[in-house]
Each structure stands twice: as C-alpha cells, then as structure tokens.
C-alpha cells in the first residue's frame, strides 16, 4: 500500500506520494480514528457501572473523569513538538501503547475496588489519548490537503462509527453481566495489534512548503515516521496567532458539547428517567450514531455550504437537541433530542481541525494548540456538570452547555477558509 518501506525515498518524493499511497494513508488514518472511538465509547458506555462498582456519587465520578482530562490537557501541548521530532507514526503509536497500559491499570483498580488506582489509570489514559487524538488529527489534516477535498468529517465519522460499535458492545456486555475488567483486557489486545500494523501506512507530513524541515526521518518498522514541517519561531509561536486562538474557542464549545454527551448522556437518563443501564447506553448509541451519519456525509455539506454556515447550522441543531433531551420527561423525546444533539455536535470539531491546518507549514503546532484549548472542556466540564447535577439533576445541569454552544455560534466566522468569500455563511 505504501512506498515507505523503501529507505531510499527522498524528501521530495515523500512530500508528493502517488494517489494510491495517499488513499492508503487515508484508510489507515480512518482505522486509527475508528479504534480510538471504539475504546473511548466502550469506557463511556459503562461509566454507570464504574460509578456503582466504586460506590461513587455523580460529583465524585466527575472528579475521577477530571483526572483523565488533566492528563490529556497536560500532554496535548507536547504533541506538536513530539510529532516534529519523532514523526507521526511513532507519536500515534506512543499514544496507543500508553492507553493500553492505562487500561490495565483501570482494570486492576476495578478488581481491587481501589479508587486511587482507577484515577491513576485514567490519568495515564488521558495522556495516551492526547498523543493518539492530536496525532491522528495532524495526519488526517495532511491527507485532506493532499486529496484537495474535505475528508476530516469522514475521518471523525470513523471515530463516531467506532464509538457506535463500542457503545453497543458496552451495552451488550453490561446486559450480559460481563465484568468491565474482562472487557478492558480484550480491548487492550486489539489496540496493540492495530498500533503495530496500521500506522506504518501513514505518509510523511506535507513538507514541500517548508524546505527548512529537511528530509524525512529514517524508516520505523519499514515506514517513514512522517516528520512534520516546523513552525517558524518555534512551537510556541502558534499560541500568539489570533485566528488559531479564536478557532480554539470555537472548538472548546464544540468539544464541551460533544464531551457532555459522551460523558453524561447515558447516566442522565438512568438517573433522571429511571431507565436501566442498558437503556441509557442505547441512548448514548443514538447520540454517537447521529454523529457518525452527519460526519460521513458532512464533507460534501461543508464543501457546498462553506465552513461558517455549516458550523452555524450545527450549533442550532445542538441547541434544539440538548434542550429536548434535558427538558423532556419522556424517553423517546429525549432520544429524539439526543439525535439532534448528536447531529449538531458532529461537524464542529473536525471543521476546527481543518481550519487550524489551513496552512500546512503550521499544521502540527496549530492543531496541537486548538486541541489543547478545546480539551479544556474536558477539564472544566466533568466536575462542573457533576457537581451541578448533584444539586439540580444531571439532565438539567446539561443545559449549562447551551452557553458555549452559543459562543461557538457567534465565533463561527473564525473558521472561514482563506479563499472562502465572506458571504459564504
């Protein structure tokens, strides 16, 4: 699939691989996105079981989730520079292997009923997911540039599709009474195999606009590590770019919108409507299923409407859907709200990643900055919603997410492509 196994490949040829190689890289990136979504949803769908096993309140579970968010937030600023030094293949693999080690720690903590061990595992899981997540977005944005059309939503559909499968598997295993540690062990084996064989098909990151980046690094397991172009002025320069920071604020709102659904949509109906854990997981599957459909077809919509209008329509759908989910006392209406919420949450994050990487020379560092700002939502969101949920109920607490959705709606213009006319959206 890839010519990367030939150590004689020059920097020039690496910068412009043939179409078959780029398609192969796109497929490999899609698989990595899907695997990421699968393991995340497998965990998220069983948060109620973890809460029960460790005998935690909603607020206490929020603090446990906060530990994982802190791990991610601390690691994300390091991903861009790391990708520039060791390449995107090794960066993504590092994230995957750290996540595997974290899964083992979480499983052990659940067996021992040790909250501290589970929290430590989640911190390591957060670090691993940060390297994995930002790394796959850097690789995906580069493939999108090479293909000349919007594919980031489809790559994120891979994440959402993996999340659908993970949620359904989680719901099924929960209904069957399969212990979560056994569930985690099976996932760990699958991730190791995928990380060994799939990332080798990545291509070197675009370097033809950044001659100072030099030749690609030596092959890793027969595959180029895909060295990133360097940010002029160093990695910190991206933090001073106004457009990048505004995109980061948009992505923060989008991430909180999506993350609130991932973390609490299942438990919200379990606690608020008195449904079973399996019914809560099923509603989570509706949410991520809607995101999958929107992301799969979203690239064509974005190319036709422009990023700005597409983003504004997404935020309106999220506003309506979240309101229906939180205010209705009927399960099927909450399900319809989850559907609209998922459709609205689907495109904002991938559009933000694409916008941050509009200039390939700065893509690695700017994607890292935007992801870091966005993931502040995972730092602030879980404890805030958890504590608020302890006082007003989790479903009503989720209405607080309407504020960042509105902010993203107002700032949508920051994502406009450089060649996109102001009238588009």
C-alpha positions as CSV (number, residue, x, y, z in Angstrom):
1,X,0.0,0.0,0.0
2,X,2.8,2.4,0.8
3,X,6.3,3.1,-0.6
4,X,7.6,4.0,2.8
5,X,9.3,0.7,3.2
6,X,12.0,1.9,0.7
7,X,14.7,3.7,2.7
8,X,15.9,5.4,-0.5
9,X,12.8,7.5,-0.7
10,X,13.9,11.2,-0.8
11,X,12.3,14.1,0.9
12,X,10.9,15.4,-2.4
13,X,9.2,12.1,-3.3
14,X,7.9,11.7,0.3
15,X,6.3,15.1,0.1
16,X,4.3,14.1,-3.0
17,X,3.4,10.4,-2.9
18,X,1.1,9.0,-5.6
19,X,-2.6,8.9,-5.2
20,X,-2.7,5.2,-4.2
21,X,-0.3,5.9,-1.4
22,X,-2.4,8.8,-0.2
23,X,-5.6,6.8,-0.3
24,X,-3.8,4.1,1.7
25,X,-2.8,6.6,4.2
26,X,-6.4,7.9,4.4
27,X,-7.7,4.4,5.1
28,X,-5.1,3.8,7.7
29,X,-5.9,7.1,9.4
30,X,-9.6,6.2,9.3
31,X,-8.9,2.9,11.1
32,X,-6.9,4.7,13.7
33,X,-9.8,7.1,14.3
34,X,-12.3,4.2,14.5
35,X,-10.2,2.3,17.0
36,X,-9.9,5.5,19.1
37,X,-13.7,5.9,19.1
38,X,-14.3,2.3,20.0
39,X,-12.2,2.2,23.1
40,X,-13.5,5.6,24.3
41,X,-17.1,4.6,23.9
42,X,-16.6,1.2,25.4
43,X,-15.4,3.1,28.5
44,X,-18.0,5.9,28.4
45,X,-21.0,3.5,28.0
46,X,-20.0,1.7,31.2
47,X,-19.4,4.8,33.4
48,X,-22.6,3.9,35.4
49,X,-21.1,0.5,36.1
50,X,-17.8,2.1,37.3
51,X,-19.8,4.5,39.5
52,X,-21.6,1.6,41.1
53,X,-18.5,-0.6,41.5
54,X,-16.6,2.1,43.2
55,X,-19.7,3.4,45.1
56,X,-19.3,7.0,44.0
57,X,-21.7,9.9,43.7
58,X,-22.2,11.7,40.4
59,X,-19.9,14.5,41.7
60,X,-17.2,12.1,42.8
61,X,-17.4,10.3,39.4
62,X,-17.0,13.7,37.8
63,X,-13.7,14.2,39.8
64,X,-12.4,10.8,38.6
65,X,-13.2,11.9,35.0
66,X,-11.4,15.2,35.7
67,X,-8.2,13.3,36.5
68,X,-8.2,11.8,32.9
69,X,-8.9,15.3,31.5
70,X,-5.9,16.7,33.3
71,X,-3.7,14.0,31.9
72,X,-4.9,14.9,28.4
73,X,-4.6,18.7,28.9
74,X,-1.0,18.4,30.2
75,X,0.1,16.2,27.3
76,X,-1.6,18.0,24.4
77,X,0.8,20.9,24.1
78,X,3.6,18.4,23.7
79,X,2.1,16.5,20.8
80,X,3.0,19.0,18.0
81,X,6.7,19.3,19.0
82,X,6.8,15.5,19.6
83,X,5.4,14.8,16.1
84,X,8.1,17.1,14.7
85,X,10.8,15.2,16.5
86,X,9.9,11.5,16.3
87,X,7.3,11.6,13.4
88,X,3.6,11.0,13.3
89,X,3.8,7.2,13.2
90,X,5.7,7.0,16.5
91,X,3.6,9.7,18.0
92,X,0.3,7.8,17.4
93,X,1.8,4.5,18.5
94,X,3.1,6.1,21.7
95,X,-0.5,7.3,22.4
96,X,-1.9,3.8,21.7
97,X,0.5,1.9,23.9
98,X,0.1,4.4,26.8
99,X,-3.7,3.9,26.5
100,X,-3.2,0.1,26.7
101,X,-1.1,0.4,29.8
102,X,-3.8,2.7,31.3
103,X,-6.5,0.1,30.5
104,X,-4.6,-2.5,32.5
105,X,-4.3,-0.1,35.5
106,X,-8.1,0.8,35.3
107,X,-9.0,-2.9,35.2
108,X,-6.8,-3.7,38.2
109,X,-8.3,-0.8,40.1
110,X,-11.8,-2.1,39.5
111,X,-10.9,-5.6,40.6
112,X,-9.3,-4.1,43.8
113,X,-12.1,-1.5,44.2
114,X,-9.3,1.0,44.5
115,X,-10.4,4.5,43.5
116,X,-6.8,5.8,43.5
117,X,-5.6,3.1,41.1
118,X,-8.5,3.8,38.7
119,X,-7.8,7.5,38.9
120,X,-4.1,6.9,38.1
121,X,-5.1,4.7,35.2
122,X,-7.4,7.4,33.9
123,X,-4.6,10.0,34.2
124,X,-2.3,7.8,32.0
125,X,-5.2,7.1,29.7
126,X,-5.7,10.8,29.2
127,X,-2.0,11.2,28.3
128,X,-2.2,8.4,25.8
129,X,-5.4,9.6,24.2
130,X,-3.9,13.1,23.9
131,X,-1.0,11.8,21.8
132,X,-3.3,9.5,19.8
133,X,-6.0,12.0,19.2
134,X,-3.9,15.0,18.2
135,X,-1.6,12.8,16.2
136,X,-4.4,11.3,14.2
137,X,-5.8,14.8,13.5
138,X,-2.5,16.0,12.3
139,X,-2.2,13.0,10.0
140,X,-5.8,13.4,8.8
141,X,-5.5,17.1,8.0
142,X,-2.4,16.4,5.9
143,X,-4.2,13.7,3.9
144,X,-7.1,16.1,3.4
145,X,-4.7,18.7,1.9
146,X,-3.2,16.1,-0.4
147,X,-6.6,15.0,-1.7
148,X,-7.9,18.5,-2.2
149,X,-11.3,18.0,-0.6
150,X,-12.9,17.9,2.8
151,X,-12.5,14.5,4.5
152,X,-11.9,15.4,8.1
153,X,-15.6,14.8,9.0
154,X,-15.4,11.3,7.4
155,X,-12.3,10.6,9.4
156,X,-14.1,11.7,12.5
157,X,-17.0,9.5,11.3
158,X,-14.6,6.7,11.8
159,X,-14.2,7.8,15.4
160,X,-18.0,8.0,15.8
161,X,-18.6,4.7,14.0
162,X,-16.1,3.1,16.3
163,X,-17.9,4.7,19.2
164,X,-21.3,3.3,18.0
165,X,-19.8,-0.2,18.0
166,X,-18.1,0.4,21.3
167,X,-21.3,1.7,22.9
168,X,-23.4,-1.3,21.6
169,X,-20.7,-3.7,22.7
170,X,-20.7,-2.0,26.1
171,X,-24.5,-2.1,26.4
172,X,-24.5,-5.8,25.4
173,X,-21.8,-6.8,27.8
174,X,-23.4,-4.8,30.5
175,X,-26.7,-6.6,29.9
176,X,-24.9,-10.0,29.9
177,X,-23.2,-9.1,33.2
178,X,-19.6,-9.3,31.8
179,X,-17.2,-7.6,34.2
180,X,-15.6,-4.4,32.9
181,X,-12.0,-5.6,33.6
182,X,-12.6,-8.5,31.2
183,X,-14.0,-6.1,28.7
184,X,-10.9,-3.9,29.0
185,X,-8.5,-6.7,28.6
186,X,-9.9,-7.7,25.2
187,X,-9.7,-4.1,24.0
188,X,-6.1,-3.9,25.1
189,X,-5.1,-6.8,22.9
190,X,-6.9,-5.4,19.9
191,X,-5.3,-1.9,20.3
192,X,-1.8,-3.4,20.4
193,X,-2.3,-5.3,17.2
194,X,-3.8,-2.3,15.4
195,X,-1.0,0.0,16.5
196,X,1.7,-2.4,15.3
197,X,0.3,-2.8,11.8
198,X,-1.8,0.2,10.8
199,X,0.2,3.4,11.3
200,X,3.0,2.1,9.1
201,X,0.9,3.2,6.1
202,X,0.9,6.9,7.0
203,X,2.8,9.2,4.7
204,X,5.3,11.9,5.7
205,X,3.6,15.2,6.6
206,X,3.5,17.8,3.8
207,X,7.0,19.3,3.6
208,X,7.1,20.9,0.1
209,X,6.0,24.3,1.6
210,X,8.6,24.0,4.5
211,X,12.0,23.4,3.0
212,X,13.7,24.0,6.3
213,X,12.2,20.8,7.7
214,X,14.7,18.8,5.7
215,X,14.5,15.1,4.7
216,X,12.1,12.6,6.2
217,X,13.4,10.6,9.1
218,X,14.6,7.1,8.8
219,X,12.0,4.4,8.5
220,X,10.3,3.0,11.5
221,X,9.5,-0.7,11.1
222,X,9.7,-0.1,7.4
223,X,7.6,3.0,7.5
224,X,8.6,6.6,7.5
225,X,7.8,8.3,10.8
226,X,6.3,11.2,8.8
227,X,8.3,14.2,10.0
228,X,6.2,17.4,10.5
229,X,7.1,20.7,8.9
230,X,8.4,23.1,11.5
231,X,6.6,26.2,12.8
232,X,8.6,29.3,12.1
233,X,9.5,30.9,15.5
234,X,9.1,27.6,17.3
235,X,6.1,25.6,18.7
236,X,5.1,28.5,21.0
237,X,4.5,30.8,18.0
238,X,1.2,29.2,17.3
239,X,-0.1,30.4,20.7
240,X,0.2,34.0,19.5
241,X,-1.8,33.6,16.3
242,X,-5.2,35.3,16.8
243,X,-7.1,33.2,14.3
244,X,-5.8,30.0,15.9
245,X,-6.9,31.1,19.3
246,X,-10.4,32.0,18.0
247,X,-10.7,28.7,16.3
248,X,-9.7,27.1,19.6
249,X,-12.5,28.9,21.4
250,X,-15.0,27.5,18.8
251,X,-13.6,24.1,19.3
252,X,-13.8,24.4,23.0
253,X,-17.5,24.9,22.7
254,X,-17.8,22.1,20.3
255,X,-15.7,19.8,22.5
256,X,-17.8,20.6,25.5
257,X,-21.0,19.9,23.5
258,X,-19.7,16.5,22.3
259,X,-18.0,15.7,25.5
260,X,-21.0,16.3,27.7
261,X,-22.9,13.8,25.6
262,X,-20.1,11.3,25.7
263,X,-19.7,11.5,29.5
264,X,-23.3,12.0,30.8
265,X,-26.0,11.2,28.2
266,X,-26.2,7.6,29.4
267,X,-26.2,8.4,33.1
268,X,-28.6,11.3,32.6
269,X,-31.5,9.1,31.6
270,X,-30.6,6.4,34.0
271,X,-30.8,8.9,36.9
272,X,-33.4,11.3,35.6
273,X,-35.9,8.9,33.9
274,X,-35.2,5.8,36.0
275,X,-34.2,3.7,32.9
276,X,-31.9,0.7,33.0
277,X,-28.2,0.9,32.4
278,X,-28.7,-0.8,29.0
279,X,-31.4,1.7,28.0
280,X,-29.0,4.6,28.9
281,X,-26.2,3.0,26.8
282,X,-28.7,2.6,23.9
283,X,-29.5,6.4,24.1
284,X,-25.7,7.0,24.0
285,X,-25.6,4.9,20.9
286,X,-28.3,7.1,19.3
287,X,-26.2,10.1,20.0
288,X,-22.9,8.8,18.6
289,X,-24.9,7.1,15.7
290,X,-26.2,10.5,14.7
291,X,-22.7,12.0,14.9
292,X,-21.5,9.2,12.6
293,X,-24.0,9.8,9.9
294,X,-23.5,13.6,10.0
295,X,-19.7,13.2,9.8
296,X,-19.8,10.6,7.0
297,X,-21.8,13.0,4.7
298,X,-20.6,16.2,6.3
299,X,-17.6,16.8,4.0
300,X,-19.9,17.3,1.0
301,X,-22.2,19.6,3.0
302,X,-19.2,21.7,4.2
303,X,-17.8,22.0,0.7
304,X,-21.2,23.1,-0.6
305,X,-22.2,25.5,2.1
306,X,-18.8,26.6,3.4
307,X,-17.5,26.0,6.9
308,X,-19.2,29.0,8.5
309,X,-22.8,28.3,7.5
310,X,-22.3,24.6,8.2
311,X,-21.0,25.3,11.6
312,X,-23.8,27.7,12.5
313,X,-26.4,25.1,11.4
314,X,-24.7,22.5,13.5
315,X,-24.8,24.7,16.6
316,X,-28.5,25.4,16.1
317,X,-29.2,21.7,15.9
318,X,-27.2,21.1,19.1
319,X,-29.1,23.9,20.9
320,X,-32.5,22.4,20.0
321,X,-31.5,18.8,20.6
322,X,-29.9,19.4,24.0
323,X,-33.0,21.3,25.1
324,X,-35.3,18.5,24.1
325,X,-33.1,15.9,25.8
326,X,-32.9,17.8,29.1
327,X,-36.4,19.2,29.4
328,X,-38.5,16.2,28.3
329,X,-39.6,13.6,30.8
330,X,-40.4,11.1,28.1
331,X,-37.7,8.6,27.0
332,X,-38.4,8.7,23.2
333,X,-38.5,12.5,23.2
334,X,-35.2,12.6,25.0
335,X,-34.0,10.1,22.4
336,X,-35.1,12.5,19.6
337,X,-33.2,15.3,21.4
338,X,-30.1,13.1,21.6
339,X,-30.4,12.5,17.8
340,X,-30.5,16.3,17.1
341,X,-27.8,16.9,19.7
342,X,-25.5,14.4,18.0
343,X,-26.2,15.8,14.5
344,X,-25.3,19.3,15.8
345,X,-22.2,18.2,17.7
346,X,-20.8,16.2,14.8
347,X,-19.0,18.7,12.5
348,X,-17.7,21.5,14.7
349,X,-14.6,19.7,16.0
350,X,-13.4,18.3,12.6
351,X,-14.1,21.7,11.0
352,X,-11.9,23.3,13.7
353,X,-9.1,20.8,13.0
354,X,-9.3,21.6,9.3
355,X,-9.3,25.3,9.9
356,X,-6.3,25.1,12.2
357,X,-4.3,23.2,9.5
358,X,-5.2,25.5,6.5
359,X,-1.5,26.4,6.3
360,X,0.4,23.1,6.1
361,X,3.6,24.7,7.3
362,X,2.0,25.4,10.7
363,X,-0.5,22.5,10.8
364,X,1.2,20.3,13.5
365,X,1.6,23.1,16.1
366,X,-1.7,24.9,15.4
367,X,-3.7,21.7,15.6
368,X,-2.0,21.0,18.9
369,X,-2.9,24.4,20.2
370,X,-6.5,24.2,19.1
371,X,-6.9,20.7,20.5
372,X,-5.4,21.9,23.8
373,X,-7.8,24.8,24.1
374,X,-10.7,22.5,23.1
375,X,-9.8,19.9,25.6
376,X,-10.1,22.5,28.4
377,X,-13.7,21.5,28.1
378,X,-12.8,18.0,29.3
379,X,-11.0,19.6,32.3
380,X,-13.8,22.0,33.3
381,X,-16.9,20.1,32.0
382,X,-17.0,16.8,34.0
383,X,-16.6,18.2,37.6
384,X,-18.8,21.3,36.8
385,X,-21.7,19.2,35.4
386,X,-21.2,16.5,38.0
387,X,-21.4,18.9,41.0
388,X,-24.3,20.8,39.3
389,X,-26.0,17.5,38.7
390,X,-25.8,16.7,42.4
391,X,-27.9,19.8,43.1
392,X,-30.4,20.2,40.2
393,X,-30.2,16.8,38.5
394,X,-27.9,15.8,35.7
395,X,-30.3,16.4,32.8
396,X,-31.0,19.9,33.9
397,X,-27.3,20.5,34.6
398,X,-26.5,19.8,31.0
399,X,-28.5,22.9,30.0
400,X,-25.4,24.9,31.0
401,X,-23.8,23.6,27.8
402,X,-26.1,26.0,25.9
403,X,-23.8,28.8,26.7
404,X,-20.6,27.5,25.0
405,X,-22.8,26.4,22.1
406,X,-24.0,30.0,21.7
407,X,-20.4,31.3,21.8
408,X,-19.3,28.8,19.1
409,X,-22.3,30.1,17.0
410,X,-21.1,33.7,17.4
411,X,-17.5,33.0,16.6
412,X,-18.1,30.6,13.7
413,X,-16.6,33.1,11.2
414,X,-13.1,32.4,12.5
415,X,-13.1,29.0,10.7
416,X,-13.6,30.5,7.3
417,X,-11.1,29.3,4.7
418,X,-8.6,31.9,3.4
419,X,-10.1,31.6,-0.1
420,X,-13.8,31.4,1.1
421,X,-15.8,34.6,0.4
422,X,-17.2,36.3,3.4
423,X,-20.7,35.8,2.1
424,X,-20.4,32.0,2.4
425,X,-22.1,31.5,5.8
